[in-house]
Amino acid sequence: MEIQYLGHSAFALRLDSGRRLVIDPFLTGNPLAASQPGDLLDADLILLTHDHDDHLGDSFAMCKESGATLVAIFETAMDAQAQGITVEPMSIGGAIELDGLVIHMVNAQHGAGKGHAAGFVLEADGRNLYFAGDTGLFGDMKLFGELWDLDLAVLPIGDRFTMGPAHAARAVDMLRAKHVIPCHYATFPIIEPDASRFVELAGDLAEVHALAPGERLEL
């Protein structure tokens, strides 16, 4: 399994089966984007944590061009469906299975234009991956660590709009994930400029991978 960081909170996943997933593809207008929408049109699924512009990004346009299915909270999925996009609507606490890939939608403590901000836990290729989306620290993260033996957690660390480094490090402790990738930092001047503080705080709790945009991690 290969996870590529595309900048900000955008990720591309290549599963062992060859299936391609993209999460929160804010690429156009992202000063740190490592790919453009046209580079990712082989995606089968696009997962959207919430409808803020820096996460919604190119989701709808990419689905329309590629035929990818959008997985999103019900309200956003219905907006996409009205534009002719194939959707898998979900809500927090629910799960769907798509040809052996299990997608759980979990809570995130953050705002949204419509519906509610969410995170995803993916059960794929015998691994459990948690993409927190934009969120503050909350107690259910400990429960996530009990429900799933997490191989990877992807956490925002940028502060102001999400957890900062200290709270994100506490999240690592609660989640007990083996590997952690920080995101949602350095994109704009008003959020954390780098991951150094987070790496310092969380480095004894998990294997931290502060990927540069475009870099990949194989699990």
N, CA, C and O of each residue as an XYZ file, in Angstrom:
876
protein
N       0.834     -1.190      0.000
C       0.000      0.000      0.000
C       0.875      1.249      0.000
O       1.852      1.333      0.745
N       0.519      2.212     -0.836
C       1.294      3.447     -0.937
C       0.409      4.643     -0.626
O      -0.683      4.782     -1.176
N       0.891      5.508      0.264
C       0.195      6.746      0.616
C       1.060      7.909      0.168
O       2.220      8.011      0.568
N       0.512      8.781     -0.651
C       1.245      9.959     -1.130
C       0.606     11.213     -0.552
O      -0.608     11.401     -0.632
N       1.440     12.065      0.031
C       0.978     13.354      0.541
C       1.012     14.353     -0.595
O       2.046     14.541     -1.236
N      -0.118     14.993     -0.845
C      -0.229     15.938     -1.956
C      -0.168     17.389     -1.507
O      -0.239     18.294     -2.338
N      -0.037     17.630     -0.190
C      -0.007     18.992      0.333
C      -1.287     19.335      1.063
O      -2.364     18.868      0.693
N      -1.175     20.150      2.098
C      -2.278     20.559      2.967
C      -2.908     19.316      3.595
O      -2.285     18.699      4.459
N      -4.119     18.927      3.192
C      -4.735     17.716      3.736
C      -5.081     16.714      2.646
O      -5.881     15.805      2.869
N      -4.495     16.869      1.487
C      -4.806     16.017      0.337
C      -3.859     14.819      0.285
O      -2.650     14.956      0.466
N      -4.437     13.644      0.033
C      -3.669     12.409     -0.048
C      -4.180     11.550     -1.195
O      -5.359     11.592     -1.548
N      -3.274     10.774     -1.765
C      -3.634      9.752     -2.741
C      -3.153      8.409     -2.209
O      -2.035      8.303     -1.705
N      -3.987      7.392     -2.318
C      -3.655      6.049     -1.857
C      -3.721      5.082     -3.021
O      -4.658      5.113     -3.818
N      -2.720      4.224     -3.112
C      -2.741      3.108     -4.058
C      -2.768      1.827     -3.236
O      -1.802      1.506     -2.545
N      -3.876      1.098     -3.313
C      -4.024     -0.117     -2.539
C      -3.357     -1.291     -3.241
O      -3.041     -1.219     -4.429
N      -3.148     -2.366     -2.501
C      -2.510     -3.543     -3.070
C      -3.288     -4.074     -4.269
O      -2.705     -4.641     -5.192
N      -4.589     -3.891     -4.251
C      -5.452     -4.344     -5.340
C      -5.307     -3.503     -6.599
O      -5.796     -3.885     -7.662
N      -4.634     -2.353     -6.483
C      -4.526     -1.418     -7.594
C      -5.537     -0.299     -7.536
O      -5.446      0.664     -8.298
N      -6.513     -0.416     -6.627
C      -7.518      0.641     -6.496
C      -6.854      1.931     -6.038
O      -5.939      1.912     -5.214
N      -7.323      3.052     -6.579
C      -6.770      4.382     -6.267
C      -7.805      5.210     -5.530
O      -8.942      5.327     -5.987
N      -7.432      5.783     -4.407
C      -8.289      6.661     -3.622
C      -7.618      8.018     -3.491
O      -6.395      8.118     -3.392
N      -8.435      9.052     -3.494
C      -7.949     10.406     -3.234
C      -8.792     10.998     -2.116
O     -10.015     10.856     -2.107
N      -8.139     11.656     -1.184
C      -8.820     12.249     -0.036
C      -8.600     13.755     -0.032
O      -7.464     14.224     -0.108
N      -9.693     14.509      0.056
C      -9.666     15.977      0.193
C      -8.742     16.648     -0.837
O      -7.759     17.283     -0.454
N      -9.043     16.517     -2.128
C      -8.127     17.004     -3.167
C      -8.197     18.523     -3.415
O      -8.652     18.983     -4.462
N      -7.736     19.268     -2.428
C      -7.534     20.712     -2.615
C      -6.199     20.883     -3.330
O      -5.141     20.872     -2.702
N      -6.261     21.040     -4.641
C      -5.064     21.123     -5.476
C      -4.994     22.459     -6.204
O      -3.988     23.161     -6.109
N      -6.045     22.816     -6.925
C      -6.090     24.111     -7.596
C      -6.123     25.221     -6.543
O      -7.015     25.247     -5.695
N      -5.165     26.125     -6.597
C      -5.090     27.195     -5.615
C      -4.314     26.845     -4.371
O      -4.146     27.691     -3.493
N      -3.832     25.616     -4.271
C      -3.018     25.192     -3.128
C      -1.555     25.481     -3.448
O      -1.003     24.864     -4.358
N      -0.911     26.396     -2.732
C       0.466     26.768     -3.072
C       1.476     25.638     -2.879
O       2.589     25.711     -3.400
N       1.099     24.596     -2.137
C       2.014     23.488     -1.898
C       1.616     22.222     -2.644
O       2.210     21.168     -2.417
N       0.632     22.300     -3.522
C       0.130     21.093     -4.184
C       1.229     20.396     -4.974
O       1.957     21.027     -5.742
N       1.338     19.085     -4.774
C       2.354     18.288     -5.462
C       1.815     17.666     -6.737
O       2.576     17.086     -7.511
N       0.512     17.777     -6.967
C      -0.117     17.242     -8.169
C      -1.209     18.199     -8.614
O      -1.659     19.053     -7.850
N      -1.622     18.041     -9.852
C      -2.764     18.769    -10.377
C      -3.918     17.785    -10.569
O      -3.690     16.578    -10.646
N      -5.146     18.283    -10.648
C      -6.281     17.366    -10.770
C      -6.129     16.361    -11.915
O      -6.518     15.201    -11.781
N      -5.567     16.804    -13.028
C      -5.416     15.903    -14.167
C      -4.484     14.741    -13.926
O      -4.518     13.755    -14.663
N      -3.646     14.840    -12.899
C      -2.719     13.744    -12.581
C      -3.401     12.599    -11.847
O      -2.822     11.522    -11.701
N      -4.640     12.827    -11.380
C      -5.285     11.878    -10.476
C      -6.607     11.350    -11.024
O      -7.461     10.887    -10.267
N      -6.767     11.423    -12.329
C      -8.044     11.044    -12.912
C      -8.223      9.536    -13.028
O      -9.247      9.070    -13.527
N      -7.235      8.770    -12.571
C      -7.413      7.316    -12.489
C      -7.994      6.896    -11.140
O      -8.089      5.704    -10.849
N      -8.381      7.871    -10.317
C      -8.939      7.559     -8.998
C     -10.289      6.870     -9.152
O     -11.110      7.258     -9.983
N     -10.504      5.840     -8.335
C     -11.798      5.163     -8.294
C     -12.753      5.843     -7.327
O     -13.954      5.938     -7.580
N     -12.197      6.316     -6.208
C     -12.993      6.929     -5.156
C     -12.343      8.230     -4.715
O     -11.120      8.328     -4.615
N     -13.177      9.224     -4.453
C     -12.718     10.460     -3.830
C     -13.470     10.608     -2.517
O     -14.699     10.668     -2.494
N     -12.719     10.667     -1.429
C     -13.298     10.778     -0.092
C     -13.164     12.213      0.383
O     -12.091     12.810      0.298
N     -14.251     12.754      0.880
C     -14.289     14.151      1.305
C     -14.689     14.235      2.764
O     -15.755     13.757      3.153
N     -13.820     14.851      3.582
C     -14.112     14.950      5.012
C     -15.138     16.031      5.325
O     -15.956     15.861      6.230
N     -15.107     17.141      4.591
C     -16.094     18.195      4.784
C     -15.975     19.185      3.637
O     -15.052     19.105      2.827
N     -16.923     20.126      3.573
C     -17.065     20.942      2.370
C     -16.367     22.298      2.420
O     -16.660     23.147      1.577
N     -15.468     22.542      3.354
C     -14.680     23.774      3.303
C     -13.791     23.756      2.062
O     -13.348     22.697      1.616
N     -13.537     24.941      1.511
C     -12.865     25.029      0.217
C     -11.516     24.331      0.194
O     -11.128     23.769     -0.831
N     -10.783     24.357      1.328
C      -9.448     23.762      1.333
C      -9.482     22.242      1.508
O      -8.446     21.610      1.718
N     -10.678     21.664      1.421
C     -10.836     20.203      1.432
C     -11.701     19.757      0.255
O     -11.364     18.804     -0.447
N     -12.806     20.447      0.048
C     -13.649     20.177     -1.122
C     -12.846     20.337     -2.404
O     -12.875     19.477     -3.284
N     -12.128     21.450     -2.496
C     -11.185     21.665     -3.584
C     -11.708     21.261     -4.946
O     -12.708     21.802     -5.418
N     -11.035     20.309     -5.582
C     -11.352     19.874     -6.943
C     -12.221     18.619     -6.973
O     -12.359     17.988     -8.021
N     -12.806     18.253     -5.837
C     -13.524     16.984     -5.746
C     -14.589     16.823     -6.829
O     -14.585     15.834     -7.563
N     -15.492     17.783     -6.929
C     -16.599     17.639     -7.859
C     -16.088     17.599     -9.300
O     -16.520     16.760    -10.090
N     -15.172     18.503     -9.638
C     -14.656     18.556    -11.007
C     -13.951     17.256    -11.384
O     -14.102     16.769    -12.504
N     -13.184     16.695    -10.456
C     -12.476     15.453    -10.736
C     -13.448     14.294    -10.927
O     -13.251     13.458    -11.809
N     -14.493     14.238    -10.108
C     -15.491     13.182    -10.265
C     -16.190     13.281    -11.615
O     -16.417     12.270    -12.281
N     -16.526     14.491    -12.010
C     -17.206     14.673    -13.288
C     -16.329     14.242    -14.456
O     -16.817     13.634    -15.408
N     -15.054     14.551    -14.389
C     -14.164     14.240    -15.502
C     -13.774     12.770    -15.535
O     -13.655     12.182    -16.610
N     -13.574     12.175    -14.368
C     -13.037     10.816    -14.320
C     -14.093      9.741    -14.125
O     -13.858      8.574    -14.438
N     -15.262     10.130    -13.606
C     -16.277      9.141    -13.269
C     -16.079      8.523    -11.900
O     -16.776      7.572    -11.547
N     -15.137      9.048    -11.116
C     -14.905      8.539     -9.761
C     -16.148      8.744     -8.901
O     -16.928      9.670     -9.125
N     -16.317      7.877     -7.929
C     -17.413      7.972     -6.973
C     -16.988      8.846     -5.796
O     -15.885      8.693     -5.272
N     -17.861      9.757     -5.384
C     -17.602     10.619     -4.236
C     -18.193      9.992     -2.982
O     -19.377      9.657     -2.945
N     -17.371      9.836     -1.964
C     -17.826      9.376     -0.649
C     -17.813     10.583      0.272
O     -16.759     11.174      0.506
N     -18.973     10.954      0.795
C     -19.072     12.177      1.590
C     -20.293     12.098      2.483
O     -21.161     11.245      2.302
N     -20.346     12.996      3.444
C     -21.512     13.074      4.308
C     -22.744     13.386      3.464
O     -22.641     13.997      2.401
N     -23.910     12.960      3.947
C     -25.131     12.947      3.158
C     -25.395     14.264      2.435
O     -25.651     14.265      1.231
N     -25.336     15.387      3.153
C     -25.727     16.662      2.555
C     -24.829     17.026      1.383
O     -25.319     17.480      0.349
N     -23.518     16.833      1.528
C     -22.586     17.144      0.445
C     -22.749     16.147     -0.692
O     -22.662     16.518     -1.863
N     -22.981     14.897     -0.360
C     -23.194     13.888     -1.398
C     -24.428     14.215     -2.237
O     -24.419     14.009     -3.451
N     -25.475     14.715     -1.615
C     -26.679     15.066     -2.367
C     -26.428     16.254     -3.295
O     -26.964     16.294     -4.403
N     -25.620     17.220     -2.857
C     -25.244     18.327     -3.742
C     -24.494     17.801     -4.955
O     -24.720     18.249     -6.079
N     -23.595     16.845     -4.719
C     -22.827     16.273     -5.828
C     -23.720     15.465     -6.758
O     -23.590     15.553     -7.979
N     -24.615     14.687     -6.191
C     -25.517     13.867     -7.008
C     -26.392     14.739     -7.909
O     -26.694     14.364     -9.042
N     -26.792     15.895     -7.401
C     -27.600     16.821     -8.213
C     -26.832     17.342     -9.416
O     -27.429     17.833    -10.374
N     -25.501     17.235     -9.366
C     -24.667     17.640    -10.501
C     -24.248     16.451    -11.368
O     -23.358     16.574    -12.209
N     -24.886     15.315    -11.161
C     -24.629     14.159    -11.990
C     -23.486     13.274    -11.535
O     -23.063     12.388    -12.277
N     -22.976     13.492    -10.329
C     -21.844     12.721     -9.801
C     -22.360     11.464     -9.103
O     -23.359     11.512     -8.386
N     -21.685     10.357     -9.312
C     -21.991      9.128     -8.598
C     -21.509      9.254     -7.159
O     -20.363      9.636     -6.921
N     -22.367      8.939     -6.203
C     -22.033      9.188     -4.809
C     -22.289      7.960     -3.943
O     -23.093      7.091     -4.281
N     -21.582      7.915     -2.814
C     -21.852      7.008     -1.707
C     -22.063      7.881     -0.482
O     -21.094      8.244      0.184
N     -23.320      8.231     -0.165
C     -23.581      9.090      0.995
C     -23.403      8.320      2.291
O     -23.712      7.131      2.368
N     -22.898      9.017      3.317
C     -22.675      8.420      4.625
C     -23.043      9.426      5.701
O     -23.361     10.579      5.411
N     -22.995      8.975      6.941
C     -23.046      9.882      8.075
C     -22.224      9.293      9.204
O     -21.836      8.125      9.161
N     -21.964     10.094     10.199
C     -21.052      9.713     11.282
C     -21.592      8.502     12.030
O     -22.759      8.461     12.417
N     -20.725      7.523     12.223
C     -21.095      6.282     12.879
C     -21.383      5.158     11.914
O     -21.460      3.998     12.319
N     -21.547      5.485     10.626
C     -21.875      4.478      9.632
C     -20.648      3.935      8.928
O     -19.553      4.489      9.024
N     -20.859      2.833      8.215
C     -19.795      2.209      7.444
C     -20.368      1.672      6.143
O     -21.547      1.327      6.069
N     -19.533      1.605      5.126
C     -19.905      0.978      3.863
C     -18.773      0.052      3.446
O     -17.620      0.255      3.829
N     -19.110     -0.966      2.659
C     -18.105     -1.865      2.114
C     -18.188     -1.821      0.603
O     -19.256     -2.020      0.024
N     -17.061     -1.559     -0.032
C     -16.982     -1.471     -1.486
C     -15.916     -2.436     -1.964
O     -14.726     -2.122     -1.941
N     -16.352     -3.622     -2.400
C     -15.428     -4.628     -2.935
C     -14.263     -4.901     -1.993
O     -13.104     -4.901     -2.409
N     -14.576     -5.132     -0.724
C     -13.559     -5.490      0.253
C     -12.946     -4.324      1.000
O     -12.272     -4.533      2.009
N     -13.160     -3.104      0.535
C     -12.706     -1.909      1.240
C     -13.822     -1.439      2.162
O     -14.930     -1.158      1.704
N     -13.536     -1.353      3.456
C     -14.534     -0.878      4.415
C     -14.183      0.549      4.804
O     -13.054      0.834      5.203
N     -15.156      1.440      4.685
C     -14.989      2.857      5.000
C     -15.919      3.203      6.154
O     -17.139      3.098      6.025
N     -15.350      3.612      7.272
C     -16.118      4.094      8.417
C     -16.042      5.617      8.435
O     -14.964      6.189      8.270
N     -17.170      6.265      8.632
C     -17.172      7.719      8.825
C     -17.265      7.983     10.324
O     -18.195      7.527     10.989
N     -16.295      8.721     10.844
C     -16.238      8.988     12.282
C     -16.295     10.493     12.537
O     -16.142     11.303     11.622
N     -16.512     10.835     13.772
C     -16.687     12.240     14.135
C     -15.398     13.043     13.968
O     -14.294     12.514     14.098
N     -15.567     14.328     13.678
C     -14.502     15.322     13.751
C     -15.078     16.560     14.413
O     -16.225     16.926     14.154
N     -14.309     17.197     15.250
C     -14.762     18.403     15.942
C     -14.318     19.627     15.143
O     -13.223     20.156     15.332
N     -15.198     20.053     14.252
C     -14.869     21.129     13.314
C     -16.174     21.581     12.673
O     -17.187     20.885     12.753
N     -16.146     22.737     12.043
C     -17.328     23.236     11.349
C     -17.436     22.670      9.942
O     -16.541     21.979      9.455
N     -18.567     22.987      9.299
C     -18.786     22.614      7.905
C     -19.848     23.534      7.334
O     -20.687     24.055      8.069
N     -19.814     23.734      6.028
C     -20.847     24.542      5.387
C     -22.196     23.856      5.446
O     -23.216     24.477      5.743
N     -22.183     22.548      5.154
C     -23.383     21.717      5.227
C     -23.028     20.425      5.946
O     -21.887     19.965      5.900
N     -24.016     19.852      6.606
C     -23.760     18.592      7.283
C     -22.825     18.786      8.455
O     -23.009     19.700      9.259
N     -21.823     17.931      8.554
C     -20.910     17.938      9.691
C     -19.549     17.495      9.207
O     -19.445     16.647      8.321
N     -18.508     18.061      9.780
C     -17.153     17.603      9.465
C     -16.969     16.181      9.991
O     -17.550     15.803     11.008
N     -16.157     15.402      9.286
C     -15.979     13.994      9.621
C     -14.543     13.568      9.389
O     -13.750     14.294      8.789
N     -14.227     12.387      9.873
C     -12.992     11.697      9.550
C     -13.351     10.345      8.958
O     -14.524      9.976      8.907
N     -12.347      9.608      8.513
C     -12.561      8.272      7.965
C     -11.600      7.285      8.603
O     -10.433      7.604      8.832
N     -12.084      6.098      8.887
C     -11.224      4.958      9.168
C     -11.411      3.975      8.021
O     -12.529      3.546      7.734
N     -10.312      3.625      7.370
C     -10.344      2.707      6.247
C      -9.784      1.363      6.679
O      -8.701      1.295      7.260
N     -10.512      0.306      6.400
C     -10.006     -1.053      6.548
C      -9.671     -1.549      5.144
O     -10.565     -1.855      4.355
N      -8.382     -1.626      4.842
C      -7.955     -1.932      3.478
C      -6.679     -2.758      3.511
O      -5.739     -2.436      4.238
N      -6.653     -3.821      2.724
C      -5.435     -4.638      2.590
C      -4.925     -5.127      3.939
O      -3.715     -5.233      4.139
N      -5.830     -5.424      4.864
C      -5.427     -5.910      6.177
C      -4.865     -4.847      7.088
O      -4.257     -5.173      8.107
N      -5.052     -3.575      6.747
C      -4.540     -2.470      7.549
C      -5.680     -1.526      7.918
O      -6.709     -1.488      7.243
N      -5.488     -0.775      8.982
C      -6.473      0.201      9.441
C      -5.849      1.589      9.415
O      -4.834      1.841     10.065
N      -6.468      2.480      8.657
C      -5.930      3.821      8.452
C      -6.957      4.851      8.910
O      -8.127      4.776      8.535
N      -6.521      5.807      9.715
C      -7.400      6.860     10.223
C      -6.989      8.190      9.625
O      -5.862      8.646      9.819
N      -7.911      8.816      8.891
C      -7.726     10.161      8.362
C      -8.666     11.063      9.148
O      -9.885     10.997      8.986
N      -8.092     11.904      9.999
C      -8.896     12.651     10.966
C      -9.659     13.809     10.354
O     -10.632     14.277     10.945
N      -9.243     14.292      9.175
C      -9.825     15.519      8.658
C      -9.435     16.683      9.547
O      -8.475     16.598     10.313
N     -10.179     17.767      9.442
C      -9.942     18.916     10.318
C     -10.645     18.657     11.648
O     -11.849     18.406     11.678
N      -9.901     18.716     12.732
C     -10.526     18.444     14.021
C      -9.699     19.005     15.163
O      -8.488     19.196     15.043
N     -10.372     19.262     16.265
C      -9.716     19.460     17.534
C      -9.564     18.124     18.229
O     -10.083     17.107     17.768
N      -8.862     18.133     19.321
C      -8.696     16.930     20.139
C     -10.023     16.607     20.820
O     -10.689     17.502     21.340
N     -10.408     15.330     20.820
C     -11.621     14.935     21.527
C     -11.471     13.510     22.053
O     -10.685     12.719     21.533
N     -12.238     13.204     23.088
C     -12.028     11.980     23.840
C     -12.269     10.700     23.072
O     -11.688      9.668     23.410
N     -13.115     10.731     22.041
C     -13.406      9.510     21.290
C     -12.191      8.990     20.531
O     -12.212      7.855     20.054
N     -11.144      9.781     20.407
C      -9.940      9.265     19.764
C      -9.384      8.062     20.530
O      -8.818      7.146     19.933
N      -9.546      8.071     21.838
C      -9.130      6.915     22.629
C      -9.962      5.697     22.249
O      -9.439      4.586     22.159
N     -11.241      5.905     22.030
C     -12.123      4.823     21.601
C     -11.719      4.299     20.224
O     -11.750      3.091     19.989
N     -11.342      5.195     19.315
C     -10.893      4.746     17.988
C      -9.688      3.811     18.129
O      -9.581      2.806     17.427
N      -8.784      4.163     19.052
C      -7.620      3.326     19.273
C      -7.961      1.972     19.863
O      -7.198      1.018     19.716
N      -9.109      1.883     20.535
C      -9.563      0.611     21.085
C     -10.341     -0.200     20.045
O     -10.248     -1.427     20.016
N     -11.097      0.477     19.205
C     -11.893     -0.210     18.194
C     -11.047     -0.763     17.058
O     -11.332     -1.836     16.527
N     -10.018     -0.034     16.691
C      -9.180     -0.421     15.560
C      -7.711     -0.438     15.986
O      -7.243      0.480     16.660
N      -7.005     -1.464     15.597
C      -5.557     -1.516     15.743
C      -4.991     -0.701     14.580
O      -4.795     -1.221     13.481
N      -4.731      0.575     14.836
C      -4.428      1.515     13.757
C      -2.982      1.377     13.289
O      -2.042      1.496     14.075
N      -2.833      1.127     12.016
C      -1.505      1.111     11.410
C      -1.026      2.520     11.104
O       0.175      2.790     11.141
N      -1.962      3.427     10.798
C      -1.606      4.793     10.426
C      -2.676      5.754     10.894
O      -3.870      5.470     10.793
N      -2.239      6.906     11.414
C      -3.133      8.025     11.697
C      -2.605      9.250     10.971
O      -1.415      9.557     11.044
N      -3.477      9.940     10.280
C      -3.146     11.187      9.589
C      -3.855     12.312     10.338
O      -5.085     12.360     10.381
N      -3.072     13.219     10.928
C      -3.607     14.199     11.867
C      -3.248     15.626     11.468
O      -2.124     15.885     11.040
N      -4.196     16.552     11.605
C      -3.868     17.961     11.390
C      -3.092     18.506     12.584
O      -3.374     18.152     13.729
N      -2.122     19.361     12.314
C      -1.288     19.892     13.411
C      -1.139     21.407     13.338
O      -0.382     21.984     14.119
N      -1.842     22.064     12.419
C      -1.534     23.453     12.088
C      -1.966     24.510     13.074
O      -1.547     25.662     12.966
N      -2.813     24.138     14.055
C      -3.330     25.085     15.039
C      -4.290     26.082     14.387
O      -4.501     26.043     13.175
N      -4.851     26.946     15.167
C      -5.839     27.960     14.806
C      -7.168     27.348     14.365
O      -8.196     27.631     14.980
N      -7.179     26.517     13.315
C      -8.417     25.916     12.822
C      -8.549     24.442     13.226
O      -9.625     23.858     13.095
N      -7.477     23.853     13.708
C      -7.439     22.434     14.073
C      -6.558     22.281     15.310
O      -6.155     23.268     15.925
N      -6.268     21.044     15.660
C      -5.284     20.801     16.714
C      -3.954     21.453     16.351
O      -3.587     21.533     15.178
N      -3.239     21.917     17.372
C      -1.850     22.300     17.216
C      -0.958     21.125     17.573
O      -1.458     20.042     17.877
N       0.355     21.317     17.541
C       1.280     20.205     17.791
C       1.073     19.494     19.122
O       1.140     18.266     19.168
N       0.823     20.226     20.209
C       0.695     19.588     21.518
C      -0.556     18.711     21.600
O      -0.494     17.580     22.082
N      -1.685     19.233     21.131
C      -2.907     18.440     21.165
C      -2.827     17.272     20.183
O      -3.340     16.189     20.463
N      -2.190     17.490     19.042
C      -2.043     16.398     18.081
C      -1.171     15.281     18.654
O      -1.436     14.102     18.419
N      -0.134     15.652     19.404
C       0.695     14.632     20.050
C      -0.114     13.861     21.088
O       0.066     12.651     21.224
N      -0.991     14.525     21.815
C      -1.873     13.822     22.751
C      -2.795     12.873     21.992
O      -3.090     11.777     22.469
N      -3.249     13.289     20.817
C      -4.076     12.410     19.995
C      -3.318     11.141     19.606
O      -3.894     10.053     19.601
N      -2.041     11.273     19.284
C      -1.223     10.102     18.956
C      -1.209      9.126     20.118
O      -1.339      7.917     19.926
N      -1.052      9.653     21.319
C      -1.032      8.817     22.512
C      -2.359      8.082     22.692
O      -2.373      6.911     23.073
N      -3.465      8.757     22.422
C      -4.791      8.163     22.585
C      -5.092      7.137     21.496
O      -5.722      6.114     21.763
N      -4.650      7.404     20.288
C      -4.970      6.540     19.153
C      -4.103      5.289     19.089
O      -4.537      4.248     18.596
N      -2.879      5.397     19.589
C      -1.941      4.273     19.615
C      -1.625      3.741     18.212
O      -1.403      2.545     18.027
N      -1.608      4.633     17.245
C      -1.268      4.222     15.880
C       0.227      3.944     15.766
O       1.041      4.562     16.453
N       0.571      3.022     14.901
C       1.984      2.673     14.712
C       2.734      3.757     13.936
O       3.880      4.075     14.253
N       2.077      4.322     12.916
C       2.677      5.355     12.075
C       1.756      6.569     12.073
O       0.537      6.430     12.169
N       2.345      7.761     11.962
C       1.575      9.005     11.952
C       2.129      9.921     10.865
O       3.342     10.062     10.709
N       1.217     10.538     10.121
C       1.584     11.572      9.155
C       0.891     12.867      9.578
O      -0.336     12.891      9.677
N       1.634     13.939      9.828
C       1.000     15.233     10.102
C       0.600     15.930      8.807
O       1.232     15.748      7.766
N      -0.454     16.727      8.888
C      -0.903     17.491      7.711
C      -1.540     18.795      8.183
O      -1.554     19.100      9.375
N      -2.066     19.555      7.226
C      -2.756     20.817      7.493
C      -1.845     21.795      8.231
O      -2.221     22.367      9.255
N      -0.646     21.973      7.691
C       0.286     22.955      8.230
C       1.119     23.498      7.069
O       1.225     22.859      6.022
N       1.697     24.660      7.256
C       2.647     25.288      6.314
C       2.019     25.817      5.037
O       2.693     26.503      4.269
N       0.756     25.523      4.787
C       0.145     25.957      3.527
C      -0.040     27.465      3.472
O       0.186     28.090      2.435
N      -0.447     28.040      4.584
C      -0.726     29.472      4.664
C       0.004     30.050      5.876
O       0.282     29.318      6.826
N       0.318     31.337      5.863
C       1.109     31.928      6.953
C       0.465     31.836      8.326
O       1.176     31.877      9.331
N      -0.861     31.714      8.406
C      -1.516     31.772      9.709
C      -1.575     30.415     10.414
O      -2.107     30.323     11.521
N      -1.037     29.354      9.790
C      -0.956     28.068     10.486
C       0.508     27.662     10.632
O       1.390     28.273     10.028
N       0.762     26.631     11.434
C       2.128     26.239     11.774
C       3.008     26.126     10.530
O       2.585     25.549      9.528
N       4.226     26.670     10.582
C       5.080     26.689      9.387
C       5.790     25.374      9.099
O       6.243     25.152      7.976
N       5.892     24.503     10.091
C       6.571     23.219      9.872
C       6.092     22.225     10.931
O       5.310     22.564     11.819
N       6.586     20.980     10.811
C       6.148     19.910     11.709
C       7.136     19.619     12.819
O       6.977     18.626     13.529
N       8.161     20.458     12.995
C       9.253     20.125     13.916
C       8.782     19.956     15.352
O       9.230     19.034     16.033
N       7.894     20.815     15.831
C       7.424     20.712     17.208
C       6.620     19.435     17.410
O       6.765     18.757     18.427
N       5.775     19.111     16.444
C       4.989     17.887     16.530
C       5.892     16.655     16.537
O       5.683     15.737     17.330
N       6.883     16.634     15.666
C       7.815     15.502     15.617
C       8.515     15.338     16.957
O       8.702     14.217     17.431
N       8.902     16.453     17.567
C       9.563     16.418     18.874
C       8.651     15.823     19.941
O       9.098     15.030     20.770
N       7.377     16.201     19.924
C       6.446     15.777     20.961
C       5.929     14.359     20.751
O       5.672     13.647     21.722
N       5.775     13.946     19.514
C       5.129     12.663     19.206
C       6.108     11.572     18.820
O       5.716     10.414     18.678
N       7.372     11.919     18.648
C       8.343     10.968     18.122
C       8.576      9.745     18.979
O       9.004      8.710     18.468
N       8.301      9.838     20.293
C       8.462      8.681     21.168
C       7.195      7.833     21.245
O       7.196      6.768     21.863
N       6.112      8.304     20.616
C       4.825      7.618     20.717
C       4.501      6.787     19.485
O       3.746      5.819     19.568
N       5.061      7.156     18.354
C       4.795      6.469     17.094
C       5.903      6.822     16.117
O       6.721      7.704     16.381
N       5.924      6.142     15.010
C       6.862      6.500     13.945
C       6.240      7.629     13.140
O       5.248      7.426     12.439
N       6.817      8.811     13.239
C       6.245     10.004     12.615
C       6.912     10.233     11.264
O       8.136     10.205     11.143
N       6.080     10.461     10.256
C       6.556     10.700      8.893
C       6.084     12.087      8.464
O       4.956     12.240      7.996
N       6.932     13.087      8.619
C       6.588     14.448      8.195
C       6.955     14.555      6.713
O       8.043     15.005      6.356
N       6.028     14.133      5.869
C       6.276     14.054      4.437
C       6.236     15.440      3.798
O       5.402     16.273      4.155
N       7.121     15.674      2.872
C       7.024     16.855      2.025
C       5.970     16.566      0.952
O       5.781     15.411      0.572
N       5.279     17.606      0.458
C       4.318     17.360     -0.610
C       4.940     16.594     -1.771
O       5.991     16.974     -2.288
N       4.290     15.526     -2.169
C       4.778     14.666     -3.232
C       5.436     13.403     -2.716
O       5.545     12.426     -3.457
N       5.880     13.391     -1.464
C       6.551     12.212     -0.911
C       5.537     11.106     -0.621
O       4.347     11.356     -0.430
N       6.052      9.874     -0.595
C       5.220      8.684     -0.410
C       5.680      7.869      0.793
O       6.855      7.878      1.159
N       4.739      7.175      1.390
C       5.022      6.220      2.447
C       4.427      4.890      2.034
O       3.266      4.828      1.629
N       5.207      3.827      2.130
C       4.708      2.491      1.863
C       4.503      1.754      3.180
O       5.375      1.736      4.048
N       3.333      1.150      3.301
C       3.003      0.368      4.499
C       2.866     -1.101      4.124
O       2.590     -1.936      4.987
